[in-house]
Amino acid sequence: MWRFTSSFGAGWQIGVCLIGVVIMGSFAPTASAETTEVKLARQYGIHYLPLVVMQNEHLIEKRAKAAGIGDLKVTWAQLSGGASANDAVLAGAIDFAAGGVGPLIQIWDKSSGNIGVKGVAAVSEVPMTLTTRNPAVKGIEDFTAKDKIALPAVKTSMQAVTLQMAAAKKWGDENYQRLDKYTVSMKHPDAMAALLSGKGIDSHFTAAPYDFLELEHPEIHAVLDSFDVYGGPATLISLYATKKFHDNNPHVYKVVLEALGEAMDLIR
């Protein structure tokens, strides 16, 4: 089960993991000139499809012209994990980042009282799958020092946090980091290639389309599903930005949000 969600339809769900994150609200008018360039970043996977549609269909640029903003320059970057996205936001290299709810909560907490990173909208509700080619691994309790689990970023990515949640459920909260020593940081495309070739790693915590392709291999099977860990469906990917950008560029912010809603409509 997976779906794309936004604040533009009755089906919008922020997901259980977003509890405690403050979503930015009204668009206050500003007398200062707004930015002439907006910079966004996404990562790898089908769960970023709304951002791909926004980029390929130039939806932000079209919305900007319709709103009378003019020729707004839109710059896109593709990053490999939540840690990279958060670093880029904190450094001011990008204005909007798309990433897992886990990294969003971390940067929201870290930036509270200064630049104030907050959630903009939910992007997708997609399960993640932990796959392996090790026939001895039927559950997370079977991983040993011989195994290497690839994920976008150790400790901070949504996959890493979900693995910690699974460990806490099995061995207690004090042992939530029990599996961290088996994890390695890799981009999803690189990890899939390594897993399929049987070289470098033997497990991969990922999502569509990579888990689909991996599970077609006769020697690869699923170990767990993130929805099982959470106890049900939950938002995986969210779009987030700083309060400073929101307050200084209310019209540009609104254009980006509307473009995301249009992308959702196109996908549906």
Sequence and secondary structure as in RCSB ss.txt:
>XXXX:A:sequence
MWRFTSSFGAGWQIGVCLIGVVIMGSFAPTASAETTEVKLARQYGIHYLPLVVMQNEHLIEKRAKAAGIGDLKVT
WAQLSGGASANDAVLAGAIDFAAGGVGPLIQIWDKSSGNIGVKGVAAVSEVPMTLTTRNPAVKGIEDFTAKDKIA
LPAVKTSMQAVTLQMAAAKKWGDENYQRLDKYTVSMKHPDAMAALLSGKGIDSHFTAAPYDFLELEHPEIHAVLD
SFDVYGGPATLISLYATKKFHDNNPHVYKVVLEALGEAMDLIR
>XXXX:A:secstr
  EE  TTSTT    GGGTT  B       SS   SEEEEEE SSGGGHHHHHHHHTTHHHHHHHHTT  S EEE
EEE SSHHHHHHHHHTTS SEEEEEHHHHHHHHHHHTTTT EEEEEEEEE   EEEE  TT SSGGG  TT  EE
ESSTTTSHHHHHHHHHHHHHH GGGTTTTGGGEEE  HHHHHHHHHHTSS SEEEE TTHHHHHHTSTT EEEEE
HHHHHTS    EEEEEEHHHHHH HHHHHHHHHHHHHHHHHH 
